[in-house]
Amino acid sequence: MVPAVDAATLKELESALRGSILLRGGEGYDQARRVWNGMIDKRPLAIVRVAGVAGIRASVRFAQTHGLPVAIRGGGHNVAGSAVCDDGLVIDLAAMKSIRVDPLARRARAEGGVLWGEYDHETQAFGLASPGGAVSTTGIAGLTLGGGFGYLSRMYGLACDNLISADVVTASGGFVTASEDSNPDLFWALRGGGGNFGVVTSFEYQLQPVQHVLTGFVAFPFAMADAVLKRFREVALEAPDHRVWFAGALQLPHIGKVAAVVMSHFGAEEEGWQALRPIRELGSILFDTVARVPYCVMQRQLDANSPKGQRHYWKSAYLSELSDEVIGLILTAMENTAGDLDQVMIETHGGAISRTAKDATAFEHRQVRFNLGIFGICTNPALDQPAIAWARSLYQQILPHSTGGTYVNYLSEGDDVHTAYSDARFSRLARIKARYDPGNLFRFNHNIAPA
Ligand SMILES: Cc1cc2nc3c(=O)[nH]c(=O)nc-3n(C[C@H](O)[C@H](O)[C@H](O)COP(=O)(O)OP(=O)(O)OC[C@H]3O[C@@H](n4cnc5c(N)ncnc54)[C@H](O)[C@@H]3O)c2cc1C
């Protein structure tokens, strides 16, 4: 039971901030409580739009004093809607956008409200980039804290593997820096353990030289999906680290069901065109966007497929192999979709992700080959339950063919967070949680209860 805190008391917090507080019924509140997933409809007691670390510390202390649970909002993209909550306090970092690039040291520091598109814009001014998500409107915070897979990951690792340090406001309102040398237990947990351990006010990343890339998607009629997914499997398994393939079976507005592959090739251009040949040879291409483009263009190429407000329910499963049986299950499910935009995406892992030591970070799944995302998506609330049932059903059929593990950042509301970690890793995370947040103040996340 969340204690009642009246509006006048909440307004007192405002005097301790450079930011502002949005209260129920007040201007801007309804817009501010909305997140990317249109299925989420939470009504926090208040949303605190902080402008800096001082405001975050004041908000955390206020929440402790009044017994209010806290949700932390970075980019607001998490499908579970854990950036917002019912009745508690939302600390919203959307206004915290500072990004400082040090091109000589090849490092960048970015505040917790930065989105990947904003980060890429600044770092690309120097021809540099860090592995980030494949959609430019996703927050750096949630993505990095859960692991963070992107086009550069087979070359340079996950987003969390490129984290050098993080500044954190803890549940007591204290402030610590986490790195290999300072609070290393916290630093370990922040790299894959999600938003459980405090409010990360800024992230310091390693940068890599990246400029142009040969990238795009090639789409085929859905009737060819079996051949497309099997050819994708061949090219994906043979790919060097500087090339990554995704595949999907999806429903596109005004087009209908298609099968598609996405290639991103960071090596010599001619080699990339050669690598694309086995895909193009399948013929009957509906559209083909592959071109040599600046890095930021690649980072936005899937944005249109992921607009804010559509209604999502996700399941995911890591696979050691993409067997004919799994392809068959995907195709049958896609023939019998329930949501008007249901889709399945397959990401390829391996490369630098697998070469990082298993226990170097809290992220668990370093040896898998594929991550299968099963996305129940609809535009009409009447289709919510059918889309959810569709995603759950396909997941249950895939489960015996999977490693049993899931990606914490793809878990939906109510999913078991334990599936994202082994028992040993989960226990270690719970012990670190007990040290930094013993009262579970930060519980609106894929929650790891304090040991
Ligand atoms: C369209 C789309 C594309 C995606 N693409 C990818 C992809 O390519 N690769 C990939 O790995 N993942 C991807 N994801 C998943 C993504 O990693 C998660 O949704 C992630 O949680 C988003 O981070 P956010 O900051 O936007 O989310 P939020 O919803 O703001 O936050 C997610 C969780 O992180 C915590 N959190 C947020 N900010 C902070 C902070 N500053 N300090 C502490 N905790 C914080 C909160 O507890 C919250 O529970 C994608 C998601 C979407 C919707």
The ligand as a Gaussian input file, in Angstrom:
#p B3LYP/6-31G(d) Opt

LIG

0 1
 C       11.618000      -0.188000     -30.666000
 C       12.592000      -0.866000     -29.767000
 C       13.815000      -1.257000     -30.275000
 C       14.738000      -1.895000     -29.440000
 N       15.934000      -2.288000     -29.973000
 C       16.840000      -2.871000     -29.169000
 C       18.109000      -3.238000     -29.686000
 O       18.412000      -3.036000     -30.841000
 N       18.982000      -3.822000     -28.835000
 C       18.678000      -4.058000     -27.528000
 O       19.526000      -4.583000     -26.812000
 N       17.485000      -3.719000     -27.020000
 C       16.563000      -3.133000     -27.811000
 N       15.352000      -2.787000     -27.300000
 C       15.054000      -3.078000     -25.898000
 C       15.608000      -1.965000     -25.027000
 O       16.937000      -2.300000     -24.700000
 C       14.796000      -1.834000     -23.721000
 O       13.489000      -1.512000     -24.038000
 C       15.398000      -0.783000     -22.804000
 O       14.903000      -1.002000     -21.514000
 C       15.063000       0.607000     -23.254000
 O       15.732000       1.564000     -22.484000
 P       15.015000       2.967000     -22.177000
 O       15.943000       3.778000     -21.376000
 O       14.467000       3.531000     -23.436000
 O       13.805000       2.427000     -21.328000
 P       12.971000       2.856000     -19.983000
 O       11.660000       2.293000     -20.274000
 O       13.092000       4.338000     -19.760000
 O       13.744000       2.134000     -18.893000
 C       13.830000       0.745000     -18.859000
 C       14.213000       0.285000     -17.457000
 O       15.533000       0.742000     -17.225000
 C       15.619000       1.411000     -15.999000
 N       16.226000       2.711000     -16.194000
 C       15.998000       3.610000     -17.177000
 N       16.802000       4.657000     -17.026000
 C       17.555000       4.415000     -15.943000
 C       18.599000       5.104000     -15.281000
 N       19.032000       6.283000     -15.721000
 N       19.139000       4.555000     -14.172000
 C       18.715000       3.367000     -13.707000
 N       17.739000       2.659000     -14.293000
 C       17.178000       3.181000     -15.404000
 C       14.295000       1.554000     -15.385000
 O       14.281000       0.841000     -14.182000
 C       13.342000       0.889000     -16.347000
 O       12.745000      -0.130000     -15.661000
 C       14.422000      -2.136000     -28.093000
 C       13.190000      -1.724000     -27.588000
 C       12.294000      -1.101000     -28.417000
 C       10.971000      -0.693000     -27.870000

